[in-house]
Amino acid sequence: MGYSTLNSRAFGRWIASHAVILLGSFCGEDSLQAAEDYLDRSERVNGWKTRKAFESFYEDKRASVVEILEAGHQIALGTVVSSMGHIVTKASEFGEALEVRDHTGKRFVPSSIRVDASNDLAVIQIDGAQWQPLSWASPSKVDMGMWVVSPHEDETQIRVGVISTLPREVTRKPGALGIKFSRFFRRQPSILEDETSQGLRGARIDEVVDGSAADQAGLKAGDRITRVNERDVEASGDVIEAIQQYEAGEVITLKYQRGEESLVAKATLGFFDATFPDADLNITLSGDISKRRTGFQEILQHDMPLPPKAMGGPLMNLQGELVGINISRFDRVATLALPLKLVQDFLEMDPDFPSLP
């Protein structure tokens, strides 16, 4: 057995023992004694006994968390940020058939929705709602290594973790059309001349990904793309370069050949990682991830294993104060949250928004 393995196990035992001390400092001596009595080492991260130790902490915060529903099905969580019915959530998950369900099970229809596409954030207002917003933590209280708590997609449950990196920007990936080529080239004369002599033009599609933008636009294997918006394309490399100029959600116009027929289609580009999940082994091993994982001006990264339906929920410190809004399940070991400064800046663009709690 190697030195690194022994060190890793020793470190794991150290973390587990100190987690009990942390619980004691937060929950009091009675909770500490109870944790020492029944908490198995294997359950000191997010086992049910650990979560149970935090239940009393979260009980009075549940009224500040709502479920976002699309056609009756939960798609995200929302965090109450004002006593006048303002909620923040993840924008890219919902369409038009939107409802909000609070902790009592009552449903509401939004009276207004504002979206910050640059950070995938939405503000929903429910007229007449009188929910209690969470208190906001000072930005100076947020640091790498601090303990944080968030609700699971079932907002009655919670998870516990730590801030794992310093705040940083996550640049956005280009949109994806969802086509594959059998060969990749950029205007190689011998190939182009050979295909032109046969009366063939454009980049030949070898495969269309099921459910992708190309699939929904009606493209098929064997079609040959000749134009992307205003750009003529001759080879697969040309198509790839053209598509990389646009983001997910943008609509592009494609001209293509199908046999002797010239056709035109409009395609709404999808998210790259959702279209090609096999392109990254880490994503393949991650289970469910958010469709939009990139393109945020600044994020806080933590290690709580939250599912995509828990995005939009609050990221809280151990005092129950809001420190961020969960915005993307990035992969199997990371979840991203927007820091409060970005959220605050967007909220305050509305002159009718009340003072923050």
Secondary structure as UniProt FT lines:
FT   HELIX           3..27
FT   HELIX           29..38
FT   HELIX           41..43
FT   HELIX           48..53
FT   HELIX           55..59
FT   TURN            60..61
FT   HELIX           62..64
FT   STRAND          65..70
FT   TURN            71..72
FT   STRAND          73..80
FT   TURN            83..84
FT   STRAND          86..90
FT   TURN            92..93
FT   STRAND          98..101
FT   TURN            103..104
FT   STRAND          107..108
FT   STRAND          112..116
FT   TURN            117..120
FT   STRAND          121..125
FT   TURN            127..128
FT   HELIX           139..141
FT   TURN            144..145
FT   STRAND          147..151
FT   TURN            155..156
FT   STRAND          158..163
FT   STRAND          168..170
FT   STRAND          179..180
FT   HELIX           189..197
FT   TURN            198..199
FT   STRAND          203..204
FT   STRAND          207..208
FT   TURN            210..211
FT   HELIX           213..217
FT   TURN            221..222
FT   STRAND          224..228
FT   TURN            229..230
FT   STRAND          231..232
FT   HELIX           236..243
FT   TURN            244..245
FT   TURN            248..249
FT   STRAND          251..258
FT   TURN            259..260
FT   STRAND          261..268
FT   HELIX           272..275
FT   HELIX           277..279
FT   HELIX           281..284
FT   STRAND          296..302
FT   HELIX           308..310
FT   TURN            311..312
FT   STRAND          314..316
FT   TURN            318..319
FT   STRAND          322..331
FT   TURN            332..333
FT   STRAND          334..339
FT   HELIX           340..347
FT   TURN            348..349
FT   TURN            351..352
//
